[in-house]
Amino acid sequence: MVKAAEEMGKNERIQQEANHLIEQLASGNMNLGKGSKNLFKDINYLRGDNGARVFFRQTKDGIEILEKASKANEQKVINLLHKLYD
């Protein structure tokens, strides 16, 4: 997953957007960017206007960030999340 995050991080604008989504999510805002969608089971994701994706799940301890991605590598990250959590 680190490789996917590094790919996404090459675009600073998308990286900043993902970080902003995470900050807002941490403060309790679950409906930002283009909204929150369920991917499968308890895994959800946020989509930013510039292509950032943040995959997360809610646990008894709070929000767990699973991965960050860009629109360009979104499917690769989704496939990996299915392998790990489905």
N, CA, C and O atoms as a Maestro MAE file, in Angstrom:
{
 s_m_m2io_version
 :::
 2.0.0
}

f_m_ct {
 s_m_title
 :::
 protein
 m_atom[344] {
  # First column is atom index #
  i_m_mmod_type
  r_m_x_coord
  r_m_y_coord
  r_m_z_coord
  i_m_residue_number
  s_m_chain_name
  s_m_pdb_residue_name
  s_m_pdb_atom_name
  i_m_atomic_number
  :::
  1 25 0.820 -1.191 0.000 1 A "MET " " N  " 7
  2 3 0.000 0.000 0.000 1 A "MET " " CA " 6
  3 2 0.860 1.248 0.000 1 A "MET " " C  " 6
  4 15 0.437 2.298 -0.484 1 A "MET " " O  " 8
  5 25 2.036 1.142 0.528 2 A "VAL " " N  " 7
  6 3 2.918 2.306 0.562 2 A "VAL " " CA " 6
  7 2 3.201 2.793 -0.848 2 A "VAL " " C  " 6
  8 15 3.256 3.998 -1.092 2 A "VAL " " O  " 8
  9 25 3.382 1.864 -1.777 3 A "LYS " " N  " 7
  10 3 3.662 2.235 -3.162 3 A "LYS " " CA " 6
  11 2 2.501 3.047 -3.749 3 A "LYS " " C  " 6
  12 15 2.727 4.022 -4.464 3 A "LYS " " O  " 8
  13 25 1.277 2.650 -3.451 4 A "ALA " " N  " 7
  14 3 0.107 3.383 -3.945 4 A "ALA " " CA " 6
  15 2 0.071 4.788 -3.367 4 A "ALA " " C  " 6
  16 15 -0.242 5.745 -4.076 4 A "ALA " " O  " 8
  17 25 0.386 4.916 -2.097 5 A "ALA " " N  " 7
  18 3 0.400 6.241 -1.469 5 A "ALA " " CA " 6
  19 2 1.512 7.103 -2.052 5 A "ALA " " C  " 6
  20 15 1.341 8.310 -2.226 5 A "ALA " " O  " 8
  21 25 2.653 6.481 -2.353 6 A "GLU " " N  " 7
  22 3 3.752 7.232 -2.964 6 A "GLU " " CA " 6
  23 2 3.370 7.725 -4.352 6 A "GLU " " C  " 6
  24 15 3.691 8.853 -4.724 6 A "GLU " " O  " 8
  25 25 2.675 6.870 -5.129 7 A "GLU " " N  " 7
  26 3 2.199 7.278 -6.456 7 A "GLU " " CA " 6
  27 2 1.301 8.498 -6.341 7 A "GLU " " C  " 6
  28 15 1.439 9.464 -7.092 7 A "GLU " " O  " 8
  29 25 0.388 8.439 -5.398 8 A "MET " " N  " 7
  30 3 -0.556 9.527 -5.192 8 A "MET " " CA " 6
  31 2 0.164 10.780 -4.740 8 A "MET " " C  " 6
  32 15 -0.202 11.889 -5.130 8 A "MET " " O  " 8
  33 25 1.191 10.606 -3.912 9 A "GLY " " N  " 7
  34 3 1.915 11.732 -3.354 9 A "GLY " " CA " 6
  35 2 2.744 12.510 -4.354 9 A "GLY " " C  " 6
  36 15 3.231 13.596 -4.037 9 A "GLY " " O  " 8
  37 25 2.915 11.981 -5.549 10 A "LYS " " N  " 7
  38 3 3.673 12.688 -6.582 10 A "LYS " " CA " 6
  39 2 2.969 13.972 -7.005 10 A "LYS " " C  " 6
  40 15 3.613 14.915 -7.463 10 A "LYS " " O  " 8
  41 25 1.659 14.007 -6.852 11 A "ASN " " N  " 7
  42 3 0.881 15.191 -7.184 11 A "ASN " " CA " 6
  43 2 0.566 15.921 -5.877 11 A "ASN " " C  " 6
  44 15 -0.291 15.490 -5.106 11 A "ASN " " O  " 8
  45 25 1.264 17.019 -5.642 12 A "GLU " " N  " 7
  46 3 1.123 17.717 -4.361 12 A "GLU " " CA " 6
  47 2 -0.296 18.232 -4.129 12 A "GLU " " C  " 6
  48 15 -0.770 18.236 -2.993 12 A "GLU " " O  " 8
  49 25 -0.971 18.659 -5.175 13 A "ARG " " N  " 7
  50 3 -2.345 19.166 -5.031 13 A "ARG " " CA " 6
  51 2 -3.273 18.067 -4.511 13 A "ARG " " C  " 6
  52 15 -4.095 18.310 -3.628 13 A "ARG " " O  " 8
  53 25 -3.139 16.866 -5.059 14 A "ILE " " N  " 7
  54 3 -3.977 15.750 -4.620 14 A "ILE " " CA " 6
  55 2 -3.583 15.321 -3.208 14 A "ILE " " C  " 6
  56 15 -4.446 14.987 -2.397 14 A "ILE " " O  " 8
  57 25 -2.299 15.329 -2.918 15 A "GLN " " N  " 7
  58 3 -1.824 14.985 -1.570 15 A "GLN " " CA " 6
  59 2 -2.395 15.959 -0.537 15 A "GLN " " C  " 6
  60 15 -2.849 15.541 0.527 15 A "GLN " " O  " 8
  61 25 -2.371 17.244 -0.847 16 A "GLN " " N  " 7
  62 3 -2.922 18.252 0.067 16 A "GLN " " CA " 6
  63 2 -4.419 18.059 0.252 16 A "GLN " " C  " 6
  64 15 -4.942 18.204 1.357 16 A "GLN " " O  " 8
  65 25 -5.110 17.728 -0.847 17 A "GLU " " N  " 7
  66 3 -6.547 17.503 -0.748 17 A "GLU " " CA " 6
  67 2 -6.832 16.291 0.143 17 A "GLU " " C  " 6
  68 15 -7.739 16.338 0.973 17 A "GLU " " O  " 8
  69 25 -6.076 15.217 -0.019 18 A "ALA " " N  " 7
  70 3 -6.262 14.022 0.811 18 A "ALA " " CA " 6
  71 2 -6.014 14.349 2.280 18 A "ALA " " C  " 6
  72 15 -6.772 13.921 3.151 18 A "ALA " " O  " 8
  73 25 -4.968 15.098 2.553 19 A "ASN " " N  " 7
  74 3 -4.677 15.488 3.938 19 A "ASN " " CA " 6
  75 2 -5.808 16.324 4.523 19 A "ASN " " C  " 6
  76 15 -6.163 16.160 5.690 19 A "ASN " " O  " 8
  77 25 -6.376 17.223 3.716 20 A "HIS " " N  " 7
  78 3 -7.501 18.044 4.170 20 A "HIS " " CA " 6
  79 2 -8.718 17.158 4.465 20 A "HIS " " C  " 6
  80 15 -9.399 17.354 5.471 20 A "HIS " " O  " 8
  81 25 -8.988 16.192 3.595 21 A "LEU " " N  " 7
  82 3 -10.109 15.278 3.824 21 A "LEU " " CA " 6
  83 2 -9.916 14.519 5.139 21 A "LEU " " C  " 6
  84 15 -10.867 14.345 5.901 21 A "LEU " " O  " 8
  85 25 -8.697 14.073 5.403 22 A "ILE " " N  " 7
  86 3 -8.410 13.336 6.637 22 A "ILE " " CA " 6
  87 2 -8.591 14.232 7.859 22 A "ILE " " C  " 6
  88 15 -9.148 13.798 8.868 22 A "ILE " " O  " 8
  89 25 -8.127 15.470 7.776 23 A "GLU " " N  " 7
  90 3 -8.301 16.408 8.895 23 A "GLU " " CA " 6
  91 2 -9.775 16.636 9.187 23 A "GLU " " C  " 6
  92 15 -10.192 16.631 10.346 23 A "GLU " " O  " 8
  93 25 -10.562 16.837 8.138 24 A "GLN " " N  " 7
  94 3 -11.993 17.064 8.315 24 A "GLN " " CA " 6
  95 2 -12.683 15.816 8.856 24 A "GLN " " C  " 6
  96 15 -13.560 15.909 9.714 24 A "GLN " " O  " 8
  97 25 -12.290 14.663 8.357 25 A "LEU " " N  " 7
  98 3 -12.842 13.398 8.833 25 A "LEU " " CA " 6
  99 2 -12.541 13.216 10.319 25 A "LEU " " C  " 6
  100 15 -13.405 12.787 11.084 25 A "LEU " " O  " 8
  101 25 -11.332 13.539 10.719 26 A "ALA " " N  " 7
  102 3 -10.927 13.421 12.127 26 A "ALA " " CA " 6
  103 2 -11.742 14.337 13.032 26 A "ALA " " C  " 6
  104 15 -11.933 14.042 14.211 26 A "ALA " " O  " 8
  105 25 -12.221 15.450 12.479 27 A "SER " " N  " 7
  106 3 -13.026 16.371 13.286 27 A "SER " " CA " 6
  107 2 -14.514 16.026 13.247 27 A "SER " " C  " 6
  108 15 -15.340 16.769 13.778 27 A "SER " " O  " 8
  109 25 -14.857 14.891 12.613 28 A "GLY " " N  " 7
  110 3 -16.234 14.419 12.637 28 A "GLY " " CA " 6
  111 2 -17.053 14.699 11.398 28 A "GLY " " C  " 6
  112 15 -18.212 14.292 11.328 28 A "GLY " " O  " 8
  113 25 -16.490 15.379 10.423 29 A "ASN " " N  " 7
  114 3 -17.216 15.677 9.191 29 A "ASN " " CA " 6
  115 2 -17.117 14.480 8.256 29 A "ASN " " C  " 6
  116 15 -16.058 14.228 7.681 29 A "ASN " " O  " 8
  117 25 -18.214 13.740 8.101 30 A "MET " " N  " 7
  118 3 -18.215 12.521 7.290 30 A "MET " " CA " 6
  119 2 -18.692 12.762 5.860 30 A "MET " " C  " 6
  120 15 -18.640 11.851 5.034 30 A "MET " " O  " 8
  121 25 -19.152 13.964 5.556 31 A "ASN " " N  " 7
  122 3 -19.726 14.216 4.239 31 A "ASN " " CA " 6
  123 2 -19.022 15.399 3.594 31 A "ASN " " C  " 6
  124 15 -19.573 16.497 3.525 31 A "ASN " " O  " 8
  125 25 -17.809 15.170 3.126 32 A "LEU " " N  " 7
  126 3 -17.057 16.253 2.503 32 A "LEU " " CA " 6
  127 2 -16.621 15.860 1.109 32 A "LEU " " C  " 6
  128 15 -16.806 14.716 0.692 32 A "LEU " " O  " 8
  129 25 -16.045 16.800 0.392 33 A "GLY " " N  " 7
  130 3 -15.674 16.543 -0.997 33 A "GLY " " CA " 6
  131 2 -16.916 16.159 -1.775 33 A "GLY " " C  " 6
  132 15 -17.922 16.867 -1.749 33 A "GLY " " O  " 8
  133 25 -16.840 15.048 -2.458 34 A "LYS " " N  " 7
  134 3 -17.995 14.537 -3.201 34 A "LYS " " CA " 6
  135 2 -18.804 13.561 -2.360 34 A "LYS " " C  " 6
  136 15 -19.662 12.844 -2.876 34 A "LYS " " O  " 8
  137 25 -18.526 13.540 -1.067 35 A "GLY " " N  " 7
  138 3 -19.289 12.708 -0.151 35 A "GLY " " CA " 6
  139 2 -18.587 11.414 0.206 35 A "GLY " " C  " 6
  140 15 -17.550 11.067 -0.358 35 A "GLY " " O  " 8
  141 25 -19.175 10.714 1.151 36 A "SER " " N  " 7
  142 3 -18.660 9.436 1.630 36 A "SER " " CA " 6
  143 2 -19.485 8.319 1.009 36 A "SER " " C  " 6
  144 15 -20.713 8.392 0.970 36 A "SER " " O  " 8
  145 25 -18.805 7.287 0.526 37 A "LYS " " N  " 7
  146 3 -19.505 6.140 -0.058 37 A "LYS " " CA " 6
  147 2 -18.984 4.865 0.576 37 A "LYS " " C  " 6
  148 15 -17.822 4.780 0.972 37 A "LYS " " O  " 8
  149 25 -19.862 3.872 0.667 38 A "ASN " " N  " 7
  150 3 -19.446 2.566 1.146 38 A "ASN " " CA " 6
  151 2 -18.817 1.802 -0.011 38 A "ASN " " C  " 6
  152 15 -19.381 1.743 -1.103 38 A "ASN " " O  " 8
  153 25 -17.653 1.220 0.230 39 A "LEU " " N  " 7
  154 3 -16.982 0.417 -0.781 39 A "LEU " " CA " 6
  155 2 -17.429 -1.031 -0.649 39 A "LEU " " C  " 6
  156 15 -17.928 -1.613 -1.612 39 A "LEU " " O  " 8
  157 25 -17.261 -1.617 0.520 40 A "PHE " " N  " 7
  158 3 -17.761 -2.945 0.859 40 A "PHE " " CA " 6
  159 2 -17.626 -3.116 2.367 40 A "PHE " " C  " 6
  160 15 -16.818 -2.445 3.010 40 A "PHE " " O  " 8
  161 25 -18.405 -4.000 2.910 41 A "LYS " " N  " 7
  162 3 -18.422 -4.257 4.352 41 A "LYS " " CA " 6
  163 2 -18.372 -2.939 5.127 41 A "LYS " " C  " 6
  164 15 -19.228 -2.075 4.937 41 A "LYS " " O  " 8
  165 25 -17.371 -2.780 6.002 42 A "ASP " " N  " 7
  166 3 -17.281 -1.564 6.821 42 A "ASP " " CA " 6
  167 2 -16.283 -0.557 6.258 42 A "ASP " " C  " 6
  168 15 -15.879 0.374 6.954 42 A "ASP " " O  " 8
  169 25 -15.885 -0.739 5.000 43 A "ILE " " N  " 7
  170 3 -14.893 0.148 4.386 43 A "ILE " " CA " 6
  171 2 -15.596 1.189 3.524 43 A "ILE " " C  " 6
  172 15 -16.389 0.867 2.639 43 A "ILE " " O  " 8
  173 25 -15.279 2.441 3.813 44 A "ASN " " N  " 7
  174 3 -15.863 3.580 3.108 44 A "ASN " " CA " 6
  175 2 -14.756 4.411 2.494 44 A "ASN " " C  " 6
  176 15 -13.576 4.217 2.786 44 A "ASN " " O  " 8
  177 25 -15.156 5.344 1.634 45 A "TYR " " N  " 7
  178 3 -14.149 6.253 1.096 45 A "TYR " " CA " 6
  179 2 -14.737 7.607 0.780 45 A "TYR " " C  " 6
  180 15 -15.925 7.756 0.494 45 A "TYR " " O  " 8
  181 25 -13.853 8.589 0.843 46 A "LEU " " N  " 7
  182 3 -14.182 9.966 0.485 46 A "LEU " " CA " 6
  183 2 -13.534 10.264 -0.852 46 A "LEU " " C  " 6
  184 15 -12.433 9.794 -1.141 46 A "LEU " " O  " 8
  185 25 -14.228 11.053 -1.669 47 A "ARG " " N  " 7
  186 3 -13.676 11.468 -2.956 47 A "ARG " " CA " 6
  187 2 -13.570 12.983 -2.970 47 A "ARG " " C  " 6
  188 15 -14.552 13.689 -2.739 47 A "ARG " " O  " 8
  189 25 -12.379 13.469 -3.241 48 A "GLY " " N  " 7
  190 3 -12.166 14.904 -3.324 48 A "GLY " " CA " 6
  191 2 -12.444 15.429 -4.720 48 A "GLY " " C  " 6
  192 15 -12.462 14.664 -5.684 48 A "GLY " " O  " 8
  193 25 -12.658 16.709 -4.828 49 A "ASP " " N  " 7
  194 3 -12.951 17.346 -6.114 49 A "ASP " " CA " 6
  195 2 -11.789 17.268 -7.095 49 A "ASP " " C  " 6
  196 15 -12.001 17.284 -8.308 49 A "ASP " " O  " 8
  197 25 -10.561 17.182 -6.582 50 A "ASN " " N  " 7
  198 3 -9.384 17.156 -7.450 50 A "ASN " " CA " 6
  199 2 -8.856 15.748 -7.703 50 A "ASN " " C  " 6
  200 15 -7.819 15.592 -8.349 50 A "ASN " " O  " 8
  201 25 -9.540 14.728 -7.213 51 A "GLY " " N  " 7
  202 3 -9.143 13.350 -7.484 51 A "GLY " " CA " 6
  203 2 -8.600 12.576 -6.302 51 A "GLY " " C  " 6
  204 15 -8.294 11.391 -6.440 51 A "GLY " " O  " 8
  205 25 -8.469 13.207 -5.142 52 A "ALA " " N  " 7
  206 3 -7.977 12.483 -3.962 52 A "ALA " " CA " 6
  207 2 -9.035 11.497 -3.479 52 A "ALA " " C  " 6
  208 15 -10.236 11.761 -3.546 52 A "ALA " " O  " 8
  209 25 -8.560 10.363 -2.996 53 A "ARG " " N  " 7
  210 3 -9.426 9.345 -2.415 53 A "ARG " " CA " 6
  211 2 -8.853 8.973 -1.050 53 A "ARG " " C  " 6
  212 15 -7.642 8.801 -0.906 53 A "ARG " " O  " 8
  213 25 -9.719 8.851 -0.058 54 A "VAL " " N  " 7
  214 3 -9.300 8.433 1.278 54 A "VAL " " CA " 6
  215 2 -10.202 7.270 1.684 54 A "VAL " " C  " 6
  216 15 -11.419 7.421 1.786 54 A "VAL " " O  " 8
  217 25 -9.595 6.117 1.913 55 A "PHE " " N  " 7
  218 3 -10.321 4.907 2.297 55 A "PHE " " CA " 6
  219 2 -10.196 4.743 3.804 55 A "PHE " " C  " 6
  220 15 -9.103 4.863 4.358 55 A "PHE " " O  " 8
  221 25 -11.317 4.468 4.467 56 A "PHE " " N  " 7
  222 3 -11.321 4.409 5.926 56 A "PHE " " CA " 6
  223 2 -12.412 3.483 6.420 56 A "PHE " " C  " 6
  224 15 -13.282 3.052 5.663 56 A "PHE " " O  " 8
  225 25 -12.348 3.188 7.703 57 A "ARG " " N  " 7
  226 3 -13.435 2.465 8.361 57 A "ARG " " CA " 6
  227 2 -13.567 2.991 9.780 57 A "ARG " " C  " 6
  228 15 -12.614 3.503 10.368 57 A "ARG " " O  " 8
  229 25 -14.758 2.852 10.308 58 A "GLN " " N  " 7
  230 3 -15.013 3.295 11.674 58 A "GLN " " CA " 6
  231 2 -14.860 2.089 12.590 58 A "GLN " " C  " 6
  232 15 -15.457 1.039 12.355 58 A "GLN " " O  " 8
  233 25 -14.059 2.248 13.630 59 A "THR " " N  " 7
  234 3 -13.861 1.185 14.610 59 A "THR " " CA " 6
  235 2 -14.385 1.666 15.958 59 A "THR " " C  " 6
  236 15 -14.817 2.811 16.098 59 A "THR " " O  " 8
  237 25 -14.341 0.790 16.933 60 A "LYS " " N  " 7
  238 3 -14.793 1.198 18.279 60 A "LYS " " CA " 6
  239 2 -13.907 2.290 18.858 60 A "LYS " " C  " 6
  240 15 -14.314 3.020 19.762 60 A "LYS " " O  " 8
  241 25 -12.687 2.397 18.328 61 A "ASP " " N  " 7
  242 3 -11.744 3.412 18.808 61 A "ASP " " CA " 6
  243 2 -11.763 4.696 17.984 61 A "ASP " " C  " 6
  244 15 -11.063 5.652 18.318 61 A "ASP " " O  " 8
  245 25 -12.549 4.727 16.919 62 A "GLY " " N  " 7
  246 3 -12.619 5.916 16.065 62 A "GLY " " CA " 6
  247 2 -12.425 5.573 14.599 62 A "GLY " " C  " 6
  248 15 -12.683 4.445 14.178 62 A "GLY " " O  " 8
  249 25 -11.975 6.535 13.833 63 A "ILE " " N  " 7
  250 3 -11.766 6.364 12.395 63 A "ILE " " CA " 6
  251 2 -10.376 5.793 12.143 63 A "ILE " " C  " 6
  252 15 -9.386 6.284 12.686 63 A "ILE " " O  " 8
  253 25 -10.308 4.755 11.316 64 A "GLU " " N  " 7
  254 3 -9.026 4.172 10.912 64 A "GLU " " CA " 6
  255 2 -8.820 4.463 9.429 64 A "GLU " " C  " 6
  256 15 -9.598 4.007 8.592 64 A "GLU " " O  " 8
  257 25 -7.780 5.215 9.105 65 A "ILE " " N  " 7
  258 3 -7.447 5.500 7.709 65 A "ILE " " CA " 6
  259 2 -6.713 4.285 7.165 65 A "ILE " " C  " 6
  260 15 -5.686 3.878 7.708 65 A "ILE " " O  " 8
  261 25 -7.241 3.707 6.095 66 A "LEU " " N  " 7
  262 3 -6.642 2.509 5.517 66 A "LEU " " CA " 6
  263 2 -5.682 2.833 4.385 66 A "LEU " " C  " 6
  264 15 -4.641 2.190 4.246 66 A "LEU " " O  " 8
  265 25 -6.029 3.830 3.575 67 A "GLU " " N  " 7
  266 3 -5.203 4.144 2.414 67 A "GLU " " CA " 6
  267 2 -5.623 5.471 1.820 67 A "GLU " " C  " 6
  268 15 -6.768 5.903 1.956 67 A "GLU " " O  " 8
  269 25 -4.671 6.108 1.157 68 A "LYS " " N  " 7
  270 3 -4.947 7.304 0.356 68 A "LYS " " CA " 6
  271 2 -4.612 6.942 -1.084 68 A "LYS " " C  " 6
  272 15 -3.702 6.153 -1.339 68 A "LYS " " O  " 8
  273 25 -5.349 7.520 -2.017 69 A "ALA " " N  " 7
  274 3 -5.107 7.241 -3.430 69 A "ALA " " CA " 6
  275 2 -5.505 8.455 -4.253 69 A "ALA " " C  " 6
  276 15 -6.095 9.410 -3.747 69 A "ALA " " O  " 8
  277 25 -5.170 8.392 -5.524 70 A "SER " " N  " 7
  278 3 -5.654 9.385 -6.480 70 A "SER " " CA " 6
  279 2 -6.650 8.677 -7.386 70 A "SER " " C  " 6
  280 15 -6.759 7.451 -7.362 70 A "SER " " O  " 8
  281 25 -7.359 9.435 -8.167 71 A "LYS " " N  " 7
  282 3 -8.302 8.822 -9.094 71 A "LYS " " CA " 6
  283 2 -7.562 7.879 -10.045 71 A "LYS " " C  " 6
  284 15 -8.101 6.855 -10.465 71 A "LYS " " O  " 8
  285 25 -6.316 8.240 -10.379 72 A "ALA " " N  " 7
  286 3 -5.534 7.452 -11.329 72 A "ALA " " CA " 6
  287 2 -5.193 6.055 -10.806 72 A "ALA " " C  " 6
  288 15 -5.156 5.105 -11.588 72 A "ALA " " O  " 8
  289 25 -4.945 5.910 -9.504 73 A "ASN " " N  " 7
  290 3 -4.597 4.581 -8.981 73 A "ASN " " CA " 6
  291 2 -5.669 4.020 -8.043 73 A "ASN " " C  " 6
  292 15 -5.414 3.089 -7.279 73 A "ASN " " O  " 8
  293 25 -6.856 4.593 -8.112 74 A "GLU " " N  " 7
  294 3 -7.967 4.186 -7.250 74 A "GLU " " CA " 6
  295 2 -8.281 2.696 -7.381 74 A "GLU " " C  " 6
  296 15 -8.432 2.014 -6.368 74 A "GLU " " O  " 8
  297 25 -8.380 2.184 -8.594 75 A "GLN " " N  " 7
  298 3 -8.765 0.784 -8.781 75 A "GLN " " CA " 6
  299 2 -7.722 -0.167 -8.214 75 A "GLN " " C  " 6
  300 15 -8.068 -1.208 -7.655 75 A "GLN " " O  " 8
  301 25 -6.456 0.180 -8.354 76 A "LYS " " N  " 7
  302 3 -5.378 -0.644 -7.795 76 A "LYS " " CA " 6
  303 2 -5.528 -0.739 -6.273 76 A "LYS " " C  " 6
  304 15 -5.368 -1.814 -5.694 76 A "LYS " " O  " 8
  305 25 -5.831 0.380 -5.641 77 A "VAL " " N  " 7
  306 3 -6.000 0.406 -4.186 77 A "VAL " " CA " 6
  307 2 -7.256 -0.365 -3.781 77 A "VAL " " C  " 6
  308 15 -7.236 -1.102 -2.794 77 A "VAL " " O  " 8
  309 25 -8.336 -0.206 -4.523 78 A "ILE " " N  " 7
  310 3 -9.574 -0.946 -4.226 78 A "ILE " " CA " 6
  311 2 -9.320 -2.448 -4.302 78 A "ILE " " C  " 6
  312 15 -9.757 -3.199 -3.430 78 A "ILE " " O  " 8
  313 25 -8.615 -2.886 -5.341 79 A "ASN " " N  " 7
  314 3 -8.301 -4.314 -5.473 79 A "ASN " " CA " 6
  315 2 -7.498 -4.811 -4.274 79 A "ASN " " C  " 6
  316 15 -7.754 -5.900 -3.760 79 A "ASN " " O  " 8
  317 25 -6.544 -4.027 -3.838 80 A "LEU " " N  " 7
  318 3 -5.720 -4.395 -2.691 80 A "LEU " " CA " 6
  319 2 -6.551 -4.450 -1.406 80 A "LEU " " C  " 6
  320 15 -6.382 -5.362 -0.596 80 A "LEU " " O  " 8
  321 25 -7.434 -3.489 -1.223 81 A "LEU " " N  " 7
  322 3 -8.299 -3.488 -0.040 81 A "LEU " " CA " 6
  323 2 -9.207 -4.716 -0.024 81 A "LEU " " C  " 6
  324 15 -9.446 -5.296 1.035 81 A "LEU " " O  " 8
  325 25 -9.713 -5.114 -1.194 82 A "HIS " " N  " 7
  326 3 -10.531 -6.335 -1.272 82 A "HIS " " CA " 6
  327 2 -9.714 -7.551 -0.836 82 A "HIS " " C  " 6
  328 15 -10.214 -8.403 -0.102 82 A "HIS " " O  " 8
  329 25 -8.477 -7.634 -1.280 83 A "LYS " " N  " 7
  330 3 -7.626 -8.768 -0.891 83 A "LYS " " CA " 6
  331 2 -7.386 -8.793 0.616 83 A "LYS " " C  " 6
  332 15 -7.367 -9.861 1.230 83 A "LYS " " O  " 8
  333 25 -7.205 -7.633 1.200 84 A "LEU " " N  " 7
  334 3 -6.878 -7.562 2.622 84 A "LEU " " CA " 6
  335 2 -8.075 -7.695 3.556 84 A "LEU " " C  " 6
  336 15 -7.959 -8.289 4.627 84 A "LEU " " O  " 8
  337 25 -9.226 -7.148 3.161 85 A "TYR " " N  " 7
  338 3 -10.339 -7.019 4.101 85 A "TYR " " CA " 6
  339 2 -11.630 -7.720 3.691 85 A "TYR " " C  " 6
  340 15 -12.586 -7.731 4.467 85 A "TYR " " O  " 8
  341 25 -11.685 -8.296 2.514 86 A "ASP " " N  " 7
  342 3 -12.946 -8.900 2.052 86 A "ASP " " CA " 6
  343 2 -12.963 -10.391 2.288 86 A "ASP " " C  " 6
  344 15 -13.945 -11.057 1.960 86 A "ASP " " O  " 8
  :::
 }
 m_bond[343] {
  # First column is bond index #
  i_m_from
  i_m_to
  i_m_order
  :::
  1 1 2 1
  2 2 3 1
  3 3 4 2
  4 3 5 1
  5 5 6 1
  6 6 7 1
  7 7 8 2
  8 7 9 1
  9 9 10 1
  10 10 11 1
  11 11 12 2
  12 11 13 1
  13 13 14 1
  14 14 15 1
  15 15 16 2
  16 15 17 1
  17 17 18 1
  18 18 19 1
  19 19 20 2
  20 19 21 1
  21 21 22 1
  22 22 23 1
  23 23 24 2
  24 23 25 1
  25 25 26 1
  26 26 27 1
  27 27 28 2
  28 27 29 1
  29 29 30 1
  30 30 31 1
  31 31 32 2
  32 31 33 1
  33 33 34 1
  34 34 35 1
  35 35 36 2
  36 35 37 1
  37 37 38 1
  38 38 39 1
  39 39 40 2
  40 39 41 1
  41 41 42 1
  42 42 43 1
  43 43 44 2
  44 43 45 1
  45 45 46 1
  46 46 47 1
  47 47 48 2
  48 47 49 1
  49 49 50 1
  50 50 51 1
  51 51 52 2
  52 51 53 1
  53 53 54 1
  54 54 55 1
  55 55 56 2
  56 55 57 1
  57 57 58 1
  58 58 59 1
  59 59 60 2
  60 59 61 1
  61 61 62 1
  62 62 63 1
  63 63 64 2
  64 63 65 1
  65 65 66 1
  66 66 67 1
  67 67 68 2
  68 67 69 1
  69 69 70 1
  70 70 71 1
  71 71 72 2
  72 71 73 1
  73 73 74 1
  74 74 75 1
  75 75 76 2
  76 75 77 1
  77 77 78 1
  78 78 79 1
  79 79 80 2
  80 79 81 1
  81 81 82 1
  82 82 83 1
  83 83 84 2
  84 83 85 1
  85 85 86 1
  86 86 87 1
  87 87 88 2
  88 87 89 1
  89 89 90 1
  90 90 91 1
  91 91 92 2
  92 91 93 1
  93 93 94 1
  94 94 95 1
  95 95 96 2
  96 95 97 1
  97 97 98 1
  98 98 99 1
  99 99 100 2
  100 99 101 1
  101 101 102 1
  102 102 103 1
  103 103 104 2
  104 103 105 1
  105 105 106 1
  106 106 107 1
  107 107 108 2
  108 107 109 1
  109 109 110 1
  110 110 111 1
  111 111 112 2
  112 111 113 1
  113 113 114 1
  114 114 115 1
  115 115 116 2
  116 115 117 1
  117 117 118 1
  118 118 119 1
  119 119 120 2
  120 119 121 1
  121 121 122 1
  122 122 123 1
  123 123 124 2
  124 123 125 1
  125 125 126 1
  126 126 127 1
  127 127 128 2
  128 127 129 1
  129 129 130 1
  130 130 131 1
  131 131 132 2
  132 131 133 1
  133 133 134 1
  134 134 135 1
  135 135 136 2
  136 135 137 1
  137 137 138 1
  138 138 139 1
  139 139 140 2
  140 139 141 1
  141 141 142 1
  142 142 143 1
  143 143 144 2
  144 143 145 1
  145 145 146 1
  146 146 147 1
  147 147 148 2
  148 147 149 1
  149 149 150 1
  150 150 151 1
  151 151 152 2
  152 151 153 1
  153 153 154 1
  154 154 155 1
  155 155 156 2
  156 155 157 1
  157 157 158 1
  158 158 159 1
  159 159 160 2
  160 159 161 1
  161 161 162 1
  162 162 163 1
  163 163 164 2
  164 163 165 1
  165 165 166 1
  166 166 167 1
  167 167 168 2
  168 167 169 1
  169 169 170 1
  170 170 171 1
  171 171 172 2
  172 171 173 1
  173 173 174 1
  174 174 175 1
  175 175 176 2
  176 175 177 1
  177 177 178 1
  178 178 179 1
  179 179 180 2
  180 179 181 1
  181 181 182 1
  182 182 183 1
  183 183 184 2
  184 183 185 1
  185 185 186 1
  186 186 187 1
  187 187 188 2
  188 187 189 1
  189 189 190 1
  190 190 191 1
  191 191 192 2
  192 191 193 1
  193 193 194 1
  194 194 195 1
  195 195 196 2
  196 195 197 1
  197 197 198 1
  198 198 199 1
  199 199 200 2
  200 199 201 1
  201 201 202 1
  202 202 203 1
  203 203 204 2
  204 203 205 1
  205 205 206 1
  206 206 207 1
  207 207 208 2
  208 207 209 1
  209 209 210 1
  210 210 211 1
  211 211 212 2
  212 211 213 1
  213 213 214 1
  214 214 215 1
  215 215 216 2
  216 215 217 1
  217 217 218 1
  218 218 219 1
  219 219 220 2
  220 219 221 1
  221 221 222 1
  222 222 223 1
  223 223 224 2
  224 223 225 1
  225 225 226 1
  226 226 227 1
  227 227 228 2
  228 227 229 1
  229 229 230 1
  230 230 231 1
  231 231 232 2
  232 231 233 1
  233 233 234 1
  234 234 235 1
  235 235 236 2
  236 235 237 1
  237 237 238 1
  238 238 239 1
  239 239 240 2
  240 239 241 1
  241 241 242 1
  242 242 243 1
  243 243 244 2
  244 243 245 1
  245 245 246 1
  246 246 247 1
  247 247 248 2
  248 247 249 1
  249 249 250 1
  250 250 251 1
  251 251 252 2
  252 251 253 1
  253 253 254 1
  254 254 255 1
  255 255 256 2
  256 255 257 1
  257 257 258 1
  258 258 259 1
  259 259 260 2
  260 259 261 1
  261 261 262 1
  262 262 263 1
  263 263 264 2
  264 263 265 1
  265 265 266 1
  266 266 267 1
  267 267 268 2
  268 267 269 1
  269 269 270 1
  270 270 271 1
  271 271 272 2
  272 271 273 1
  273 273 274 1
  274 274 275 1
  275 275 276 2
  276 275 277 1
  277 277 278 1
  278 278 279 1
  279 279 280 2
  280 279 281 1
  281 281 282 1
  282 282 283 1
  283 283 284 2
  284 283 285 1
  285 285 286 1
  286 286 287 1
  287 287 288 2
  288 287 289 1
  289 289 290 1
  290 290 291 1
  291 291 292 2
  292 291 293 1
  293 293 294 1
  294 294 295 1
  295 295 296 2
  296 295 297 1
  297 297 298 1
  298 298 299 1
  299 299 300 2
  300 299 301 1
  301 301 302 1
  302 302 303 1
  303 303 304 2
  304 303 305 1
  305 305 306 1
  306 306 307 1
  307 307 308 2
  308 307 309 1
  309 309 310 1
  310 310 311 1
  311 311 312 2
  312 311 313 1
  313 313 314 1
  314 314 315 1
  315 315 316 2
  316 315 317 1
  317 317 318 1
  318 318 319 1
  319 319 320 2
  320 319 321 1
  321 321 322 1
  322 322 323 1
  323 323 324 2
  324 323 325 1
  325 325 326 1
  326 326 327 1
  327 327 328 2
  328 327 329 1
  329 329 330 1
  330 330 331 1
  331 331 332 2
  332 331 333 1
  333 333 334 1
  334 334 335 1
  335 335 336 2
  336 335 337 1
  337 337 338 1
  338 338 339 1
  339 339 340 2
  340 339 341 1
  341 341 342 1
  342 342 343 1
  343 343 344 2
  :::
 }
}
